[in-house]
């Protein structure tokens, strides 16, 4: 019944999606902090 999970328990699916998005944003922010040079390079802001 894996394909029916979203129908049987949509709230749990939304919670997991929010948590996943939060973790993804956290990792992206960390990557940007690590990759940011001491002087901002406009070419890297695209």
mmJSON file of the N, C-alpha and C atoms, coordinates in Angstrom:
{"data_MODEL":{"atom_site":{
"group_PDB":["ATOM","ATOM","ATOM","ATOM","ATOM","ATOM","ATOM","ATOM","ATOM","ATOM","ATOM","ATOM","ATOM","ATOM","ATOM","ATOM","ATOM","ATOM","ATOM","ATOM","ATOM","ATOM","ATOM","ATOM","ATOM","ATOM","ATOM","ATOM","ATOM","ATOM","ATOM","ATOM","ATOM","ATOM","ATOM","ATOM","ATOM","ATOM","ATOM","ATOM","ATOM","ATOM","ATOM","ATOM","ATOM","ATOM","ATOM","ATOM","ATOM","ATOM","ATOM","ATOM","ATOM","ATOM","ATOM","ATOM","ATOM","ATOM","ATOM","ATOM","ATOM","ATOM","ATOM","ATOM","ATOM","ATOM","ATOM","ATOM","ATOM","ATOM","ATOM","ATOM","ATOM","ATOM","ATOM","ATOM","ATOM","ATOM","ATOM","ATOM","ATOM","ATOM","ATOM","ATOM","ATOM","ATOM","ATOM","ATOM","ATOM","ATOM","ATOM","ATOM","ATOM","ATOM","ATOM","ATOM","ATOM","ATOM","ATOM","ATOM","ATOM","ATOM","ATOM","ATOM","ATOM","ATOM","ATOM","ATOM","ATOM","ATOM","ATOM","ATOM","ATOM","ATOM","ATOM","ATOM","ATOM","ATOM","ATOM","ATOM","ATOM","ATOM","ATOM","ATOM","ATOM","ATOM","ATOM","ATOM","ATOM","ATOM","ATOM","ATOM","ATOM","ATOM","ATOM","ATOM","ATOM","ATOM"],
"id":[1,2,3,4,5,6,7,8,9,10,11,12,13,14,15,16,17,18,19,20,21,22,23,24,25,26,27,28,29,30,31,32,33,34,35,36,37,38,39,40,41,42,43,44,45,46,47,48,49,50,51,52,53,54,55,56,57,58,59,60,61,62,63,64,65,66,67,68,69,70,71,72,73,74,75,76,77,78,79,80,81,82,83,84,85,86,87,88,89,90,91,92,93,94,95,96,97,98,99,100,101,102,103,104,105,106,107,108,109,110,111,112,113,114,115,116,117,118,119,120,121,122,123,124,125,126,127,128,129,130,131,132,133,134,135,136,137,138],
"type_symbol":["N","C","C","N","C","C","N","C","C","N","C","C","N","C","C","N","C","C","N","C","C","N","C","C","N","C","C","N","C","C","N","C","C","N","C","C","N","C","C","N","C","C","N","C","C","N","C","C","N","C","C","N","C","C","N","C","C","N","C","C","N","C","C","N","C","C","N","C","C","N","C","C","N","C","C","N","C","C","N","C","C","N","C","C","N","C","C","N","C","C","N","C","C","N","C","C","N","C","C","N","C","C","N","C","C","N","C","C","N","C","C","N","C","C","N","C","C","N","C","C","N","C","C","N","C","C","N","C","C","N","C","C","N","C","C","N","C","C"],
"label_atom_id":["N","CA","C","N","CA","C","N","CA","C","N","CA","C","N","CA","C","N","CA","C","N","CA","C","N","CA","C","N","CA","C","N","CA","C","N","CA","C","N","CA","C","N","CA","C","N","CA","C","N","CA","C","N","CA","C","N","CA","C","N","CA","C","N","CA","C","N","CA","C","N","CA","C","N","CA","C","N","CA","C","N","CA","C","N","CA","C","N","CA","C","N","CA","C","N","CA","C","N","CA","C","N","CA","C","N","CA","C","N","CA","C","N","CA","C","N","CA","C","N","CA","C","N","CA","C","N","CA","C","N","CA","C","N","CA","C","N","CA","C","N","CA","C","N","CA","C","N","CA","C","N","CA","C","N","CA","C","N","CA","C"],
"label_alt_id":[null,null,null,null,null,null,null,null,null,null,null,null,null,null,null,null,null,null,null,null,null,null,null,null,null,null,null,null,null,null,null,null,null,null,null,null,null,null,null,null,null,null,null,null,null,null,null,null,null,null,null,null,null,null,null,null,null,null,null,null,null,null,null,null,null,null,null,null,null,null,null,null,null,null,null,null,null,null,null,null,null,null,null,null,null,null,null,null,null,null,null,null,null,null,null,null,null,null,null,null,null,null,null,null,null,null,null,null,null,null,null,null,null,null,null,null,null,null,null,null,null,null,null,null,null,null,null,null,null,null,null,null,null,null,null,null,null,null],
"label_comp_id":["UNK","UNK","UNK","UNK","UNK","UNK","UNK","UNK","UNK","UNK","UNK","UNK","UNK","UNK","UNK","UNK","UNK","UNK","UNK","UNK","UNK","UNK","UNK","UNK","UNK","UNK","UNK","UNK","UNK","UNK","UNK","UNK","UNK","UNK","UNK","UNK","UNK","UNK","UNK","UNK","UNK","UNK","UNK","UNK","UNK","UNK","UNK","UNK","UNK","UNK","UNK","UNK","UNK","UNK","UNK","UNK","UNK","UNK","UNK","UNK","UNK","UNK","UNK","UNK","UNK","UNK","UNK","UNK","UNK","UNK","UNK","UNK","UNK","UNK","UNK","UNK","UNK","UNK","UNK","UNK","UNK","UNK","UNK","UNK","UNK","UNK","UNK","UNK","UNK","UNK","UNK","UNK","UNK","UNK","UNK","UNK","UNK","UNK","UNK","UNK","UNK","UNK","UNK","UNK","UNK","UNK","UNK","UNK","UNK","UNK","UNK","UNK","UNK","UNK","UNK","UNK","UNK","UNK","UNK","UNK","UNK","UNK","UNK","UNK","UNK","UNK","UNK","UNK","UNK","UNK","UNK","UNK","UNK","UNK","UNK","UNK","UNK","UNK"],
"label_asym_id":["A","A","A","A","A","A","A","A","A","A","A","A","A","A","A","A","A","A","A","A","A","A","A","A","A","A","A","A","A","A","A","A","A","A","A","A","A","A","A","A","A","A","A","A","A","A","A","A","A","A","A","A","A","A","A","A","A","A","A","A","A","A","A","A","A","A","A","A","A","A","A","A","A","A","A","A","A","A","A","A","A","A","A","A","A","A","A","A","A","A","A","A","A","A","A","A","A","A","A","A","A","A","A","A","A","A","A","A","A","A","A","A","A","A","A","A","A","A","A","A","A","A","A","A","A","A","A","A","A","A","A","A","A","A","A","A","A","A"],
"label_entity_id":["1","1","1","1","1","1","1","1","1","1","1","1","1","1","1","1","1","1","1","1","1","1","1","1","1","1","1","1","1","1","1","1","1","1","1","1","1","1","1","1","1","1","1","1","1","1","1","1","1","1","1","1","1","1","1","1","1","1","1","1","1","1","1","1","1","1","1","1","1","1","1","1","1","1","1","1","1","1","1","1","1","1","1","1","1","1","1","1","1","1","1","1","1","1","1","1","1","1","1","1","1","1","1","1","1","1","1","1","1","1","1","1","1","1","1","1","1","1","1","1","1","1","1","1","1","1","1","1","1","1","1","1","1","1","1","1","1","1"],
"label_seq_id":[1,1,1,2,2,2,3,3,3,4,4,4,5,5,5,6,6,6,7,7,7,8,8,8,9,9,9,10,10,10,11,11,11,12,12,12,13,13,13,14,14,14,15,15,15,16,16,16,17,17,17,18,18,18,19,19,19,20,20,20,21,21,21,22,22,22,23,23,23,24,24,24,25,25,25,26,26,26,27,27,27,28,28,28,29,29,29,30,30,30,31,31,31,32,32,32,33,33,33,34,34,34,35,35,35,36,36,36,37,37,37,38,38,38,39,39,39,40,40,40,41,41,41,42,42,42,43,43,43,44,44,44,45,45,45,46,46,46],
"pdbx_PDB_ins_code":[null,null,null,null,null,null,null,null,null,null,null,null,null,null,null,null,null,null,null,null,null,null,null,null,null,null,null,null,null,null,null,null,null,null,null,null,null,null,null,null,null,null,null,null,null,null,null,null,null,null,null,null,null,null,null,null,null,null,null,null,null,null,null,null,null,null,null,null,null,null,null,null,null,null,null,null,null,null,null,null,null,null,null,null,null,null,null,null,null,null,null,null,null,null,null,null,null,null,null,null,null,null,null,null,null,null,null,null,null,null,null,null,null,null,null,null,null,null,null,null,null,null,null,null,null,null,null,null,null,null,null,null,null,null,null,null,null,null],
"Cartn_x":[0.829,0.0,0.861,2.097,2.98,2.466,1.805,1.321,0.08,-0.521,-1.714,-1.372,-0.082,0.321,-0.177,-0.037,-0.427,-1.931,-2.688,-4.141,-4.55,-3.829,-4.197,-3.717,-2.622,-2.072,-1.393,-2.171,-1.578,-0.823,-1.286,-0.631,0.801,1.002,2.352,3.248,2.671,3.449,3.875,2.977,3.305,4.387,4.287,5.293,6.665,6.708,7.99,8.528,7.638,8.069,8.657,8.022,8.531,9.891,10.026,11.299,12.389,12.051,13.032,13.469,12.492,12.811,13.682,13.405,14.194,15.636,15.806,17.153,17.884,17.16,17.767,18.245,17.42,17.796,19.005,19.04,20.168,21.467,21.417,22.614,23.031,22.057,22.379,23.033,22.503,23.059,24.492,24.731,26.075,27.026,26.541,27.377,27.733,26.762,27.025,28.034,27.914,28.853,30.265,30.39,31.706,32.306,31.445,31.933,32.127,31.6,31.675,33.119,33.65,35.019,35.089,36.306,36.472,35.96,36.101,35.541,34.479,33.312,32.193,32.486,32.337,32.55,31.194,30.847,29.528,29.244,30.268,30.072,29.517,29.712,29.261,27.836,27.231,25.912,24.793,25.134,24.105,23.366],
"Cartn_y":[-1.213,0.0,1.26,1.138,2.299,3.432,3.086,4.126,4.812,4.24,4.842,5.619,5.72,6.355,7.788,8.54,9.946,10.096,9.073,9.139,8.718,7.755,7.236,8.147,8.871,9.707,10.934,11.876,13.042,13.954,14.036,14.937,14.491,13.185,12.665,12.952,12.838,13.106,14.569,15.467,16.891,17.184,16.54,16.752,16.314,15.146,14.658,15.572,16.112,17.014,18.287,18.806,20.023,19.773,18.634,18.309,18.142,17.471,17.259,18.593,19.488,20.796,21.601,21.496,22.222,21.727,20.408,19.84,20.226,20.195,20.546,21.988,22.888,24.301,24.472,23.7,23.779,23.39,22.308,21.855,22.861,23.442,24.438,25.655,26.102,27.263,26.97,25.762,25.383,25.363,24.873,24.838,26.251,27.156,28.536,29.182,28.903,29.472,28.96,27.673,27.09,27.607,27.868,28.238,29.745,30.507,31.966,32.44,33.164,33.685,34.845,35.219,36.312,37.618,37.771,38.933,38.445,39.051,38.575,38.704,37.603,37.593,37.597,38.662,38.757,37.592,36.984,35.879,34.646,34.563,33.396,33.56,34.721,34.996,34.626,34.111,33.748,32.491],
"Cartn_z":[0.0,0.0,0.0,-0.441,-0.418,-1.272,-2.4,-3.306,-2.755,-1.706,-1.105,0.16,0.452,1.708,1.794,0.697,0.712,0.904,0.497,0.664,2.068,2.643,3.955,5.08,4.842,5.908,5.312,4.761,4.091,5.052,6.303,7.251,7.524,7.651,7.886,6.693,5.495,4.285,4.243,4.637,4.652,5.68,6.836,7.882,7.382,6.744,6.234,5.152,4.313,3.25,3.839,4.892,5.526,6.159,6.829,7.46,6.415,5.305,4.239,3.66,3.431,2.847,3.802,5.106,6.102,6.102,6.067,6.044,4.766,3.638,2.359,2.384,2.928,3.009,3.919,5.004,5.94,5.241,4.454,3.752,2.69,1.985,0.969,1.611,2.736,3.421,3.857,4.334,4.757,3.568,2.434,1.236,0.79,0.85,0.451,1.4,2.694,3.657,3.391,3.081,2.836,1.535,0.548,-0.775,-0.915,0.046,-0.072,0.088,-0.875,-0.775,0.212,0.59,1.546,0.953,-0.36,-1.048,-2.015,-1.964,-2.771,-4.261,-4.975,-6.419,-7.118,-7.844,-8.488,-9.424,-9.989,-10.92,-10.208,-8.883,-8.132,-7.629,-7.862,-7.305,-8.26,-9.427,-10.394,-9.963],
"occupancy":[1.0,1.0,1.0,1.0,1.0,1.0,1.0,1.0,1.0,1.0,1.0,1.0,1.0,1.0,1.0,1.0,1.0,1.0,1.0,1.0,1.0,1.0,1.0,1.0,1.0,1.0,1.0,1.0,1.0,1.0,1.0,1.0,1.0,1.0,1.0,1.0,1.0,1.0,1.0,1.0,1.0,1.0,1.0,1.0,1.0,1.0,1.0,1.0,1.0,1.0,1.0,1.0,1.0,1.0,1.0,1.0,1.0,1.0,1.0,1.0,1.0,1.0,1.0,1.0,1.0,1.0,1.0,1.0,1.0,1.0,1.0,1.0,1.0,1.0,1.0,1.0,1.0,1.0,1.0,1.0,1.0,1.0,1.0,1.0,1.0,1.0,1.0,1.0,1.0,1.0,1.0,1.0,1.0,1.0,1.0,1.0,1.0,1.0,1.0,1.0,1.0,1.0,1.0,1.0,1.0,1.0,1.0,1.0,1.0,1.0,1.0,1.0,1.0,1.0,1.0,1.0,1.0,1.0,1.0,1.0,1.0,1.0,1.0,1.0,1.0,1.0,1.0,1.0,1.0,1.0,1.0,1.0,1.0,1.0,1.0,1.0,1.0,1.0],
"B_iso_or_equiv":[0.0,0.0,0.0,0.0,0.0,0.0,0.0,0.0,0.0,0.0,0.0,0.0,0.0,0.0,0.0,0.0,0.0,0.0,0.0,0.0,0.0,0.0,0.0,0.0,0.0,0.0,0.0,0.0,0.0,0.0,0.0,0.0,0.0,0.0,0.0,0.0,0.0,0.0,0.0,0.0,0.0,0.0,0.0,0.0,0.0,0.0,0.0,0.0,0.0,0.0,0.0,0.0,0.0,0.0,0.0,0.0,0.0,0.0,0.0,0.0,0.0,0.0,0.0,0.0,0.0,0.0,0.0,0.0,0.0,0.0,0.0,0.0,0.0,0.0,0.0,0.0,0.0,0.0,0.0,0.0,0.0,0.0,0.0,0.0,0.0,0.0,0.0,0.0,0.0,0.0,0.0,0.0,0.0,0.0,0.0,0.0,0.0,0.0,0.0,0.0,0.0,0.0,0.0,0.0,0.0,0.0,0.0,0.0,0.0,0.0,0.0,0.0,0.0,0.0,0.0,0.0,0.0,0.0,0.0,0.0,0.0,0.0,0.0,0.0,0.0,0.0,0.0,0.0,0.0,0.0,0.0,0.0,0.0,0.0,0.0,0.0,0.0,0.0],
"pdbx_formal_charge":[null,null,null,null,null,null,null,null,null,null,null,null,null,null,null,null,null,null,null,null,null,null,null,null,null,null,null,null,null,null,null,null,null,null,null,null,null,null,null,null,null,null,null,null,null,null,null,null,null,null,null,null,null,null,null,null,null,null,null,null,null,null,null,null,null,null,null,null,null,null,null,null,null,null,null,null,null,null,null,null,null,null,null,null,null,null,null,null,null,null,null,null,null,null,null,null,null,null,null,null,null,null,null,null,null,null,null,null,null,null,null,null,null,null,null,null,null,null,null,null,null,null,null,null,null,null,null,null,null,null,null,null,null,null,null,null,null,null],
"auth_seq_id":[1,1,1,2,2,2,3,3,3,4,4,4,5,5,5,6,6,6,7,7,7,8,8,8,9,9,9,10,10,10,11,11,11,12,12,12,13,13,13,14,14,14,15,15,15,16,16,16,17,17,17,18,18,18,19,19,19,20,20,20,21,21,21,22,22,22,23,23,23,24,24,24,25,25,25,26,26,26,27,27,27,28,28,28,29,29,29,30,30,30,31,31,31,32,32,32,33,33,33,34,34,34,35,35,35,36,36,36,37,37,37,38,38,38,39,39,39,40,40,40,41,41,41,42,42,42,43,43,43,44,44,44,45,45,45,46,46,46],
"auth_comp_id":["UNK","UNK","UNK","UNK","UNK","UNK","UNK","UNK","UNK","UNK","UNK","UNK","UNK","UNK","UNK","UNK","UNK","UNK","UNK","UNK","UNK","UNK","UNK","UNK","UNK","UNK","UNK","UNK","UNK","UNK","UNK","UNK","UNK","UNK","UNK","UNK","UNK","UNK","UNK","UNK","UNK","UNK","UNK","UNK","UNK","UNK","UNK","UNK","UNK","UNK","UNK","UNK","UNK","UNK","UNK","UNK","UNK","UNK","UNK","UNK","UNK","UNK","UNK","UNK","UNK","UNK","UNK","UNK","UNK","UNK","UNK","UNK","UNK","UNK","UNK","UNK","UNK","UNK","UNK","UNK","UNK","UNK","UNK","UNK","UNK","UNK","UNK","UNK","UNK","UNK","UNK","UNK","UNK","UNK","UNK","UNK","UNK","UNK","UNK","UNK","UNK","UNK","UNK","UNK","UNK","UNK","UNK","UNK","UNK","UNK","UNK","UNK","UNK","UNK","UNK","UNK","UNK","UNK","UNK","UNK","UNK","UNK","UNK","UNK","UNK","UNK","UNK","UNK","UNK","UNK","UNK","UNK","UNK","UNK","UNK","UNK","UNK","UNK"],
"auth_asym_id":["A","A","A","A","A","A","A","A","A","A","A","A","A","A","A","A","A","A","A","A","A","A","A","A","A","A","A","A","A","A","A","A","A","A","A","A","A","A","A","A","A","A","A","A","A","A","A","A","A","A","A","A","A","A","A","A","A","A","A","A","A","A","A","A","A","A","A","A","A","A","A","A","A","A","A","A","A","A","A","A","A","A","A","A","A","A","A","A","A","A","A","A","A","A","A","A","A","A","A","A","A","A","A","A","A","A","A","A","A","A","A","A","A","A","A","A","A","A","A","A","A","A","A","A","A","A","A","A","A","A","A","A","A","A","A","A","A","A"],
"auth_atom_id":["N","CA","C","N","CA","C","N","CA","C","N","CA","C","N","CA","C","N","CA","C","N","CA","C","N","CA","C","N","CA","C","N","CA","C","N","CA","C","N","CA","C","N","CA","C","N","CA","C","N","CA","C","N","CA","C","N","CA","C","N","CA","C","N","CA","C","N","CA","C","N","CA","C","N","CA","C","N","CA","C","N","CA","C","N","CA","C","N","CA","C","N","CA","C","N","CA","C","N","CA","C","N","CA","C","N","CA","C","N","CA","C","N","CA","C","N","CA","C","N","CA","C","N","CA","C","N","CA","C","N","CA","C","N","CA","C","N","CA","C","N","CA","C","N","CA","C","N","CA","C","N","CA","C","N","CA","C","N","CA","C"],
"pdbx_PDB_model_num":[1,1,1,1,1,1,1,1,1,1,1,1,1,1,1,1,1,1,1,1,1,1,1,1,1,1,1,1,1,1,1,1,1,1,1,1,1,1,1,1,1,1,1,1,1,1,1,1,1,1,1,1,1,1,1,1,1,1,1,1,1,1,1,1,1,1,1,1,1,1,1,1,1,1,1,1,1,1,1,1,1,1,1,1,1,1,1,1,1,1,1,1,1,1,1,1,1,1,1,1,1,1,1,1,1,1,1,1,1,1,1,1,1,1,1,1,1,1,1,1,1,1,1,1,1,1,1,1,1,1,1,1,1,1,1,1,1,1]
}}}
